[in-house]
Amino acid sequence: MEYAGLRDYRDLDRLTPQDDIFKRLKSALKNVSVITRIPRGMTRGRRIKELILRAGSYEFDKDGQQTTVQVRRAPSACADRASC
C-alpha cells in the first residue's frame, strides 16, 4: 500500500488499467516469486505473470466447473449473519 501511495486496500478497487499506480504495481510485481502452502504441508512456488483488476470476479475452470476467487469478510465485520 505504501509503495502505491494508497491509504486503504479498498482504493485498489477504484484503479483502472490506465492509472499510473496500476502500471507501477504491474511492473513491480511482474515475475515476483510467491510461495504458497498447499494441503499436505507442501509448498509451491509460482511467479506472478499478470496483475488482474478485480481478480475476485475473475472466473476460471476448476475440475470442469466455473468458479471465482472471492474475498470473504471476517464474521466480526458483519452487522448480521445474513449480510456475510
N, C-alpha and C positions, 0 to 999 in steps of 0.2 A: 504494500500500500504506500509506503514511504517513497519507494522508487518511482511510482507513478504519480505521486503527489495527490493521492486520493485520501479523503478523510474516513471513508466507510466502504466496506465491501459492496454495499448496495449501489455505490457510484459506478461499479463495473457494469451494471445492468443498463446504464444510460449511454455506454460507449457505442460508437459506430466504427466500421472499418476505415472511415476517413479521418477519425480522430488521431492526432499526433500521439496521444497517450497509448492508444491501442497499437499503433505502429511500433512505438518504442518497446512495449511489452512483448509484442510478437517477435521482434528482432532479438530481444534479450533472452527470451525463453526458448527460442528455436535450438534444438539439439541438446538441451539440458537433460542430463540423465536423471531419471526418477526411479527410486527403488520402492517397490510395494511388497507388502506381505500378503500372501495368498494362503488359503486353507492348507492345513497340514504343516504349518510352520515354515514353508518355503518362501524364498524371496525371489523377486523377479525385477530385472532392470529393463527399463524402456527409455527411449529418447523422445522428447516432445517434438513432433513433426509439424504440428499446426495448432494455432490458437483459434478456438471456435467461440464466437459470441453466443451467449445464452445456451451453453452446452447442455444444460438440464433439459432443454426441449429437443435436443438432437436425438433423432430416432435411429436405431440400428437393429440389425437382426441378431438374435441370440437363440440358438437352438431352434431355429425355424419360426420364432415369434418376434414381432416388433416390440421393442422396449425402449425406455429412455433412462437417463440418469437424472434423478430429481434430488434437490436439496430438501431435507426434512427439517422442520423446526423442532427444537427441543420441547418436550412437553411443558416445561415451566414457562415457555414463551407463549403458550396458547391460552386465550381467555377461557375457552371451554373446549372439551374434547371434540366437539363437532367441527370446530374450525381448524383442527390439526390435520 
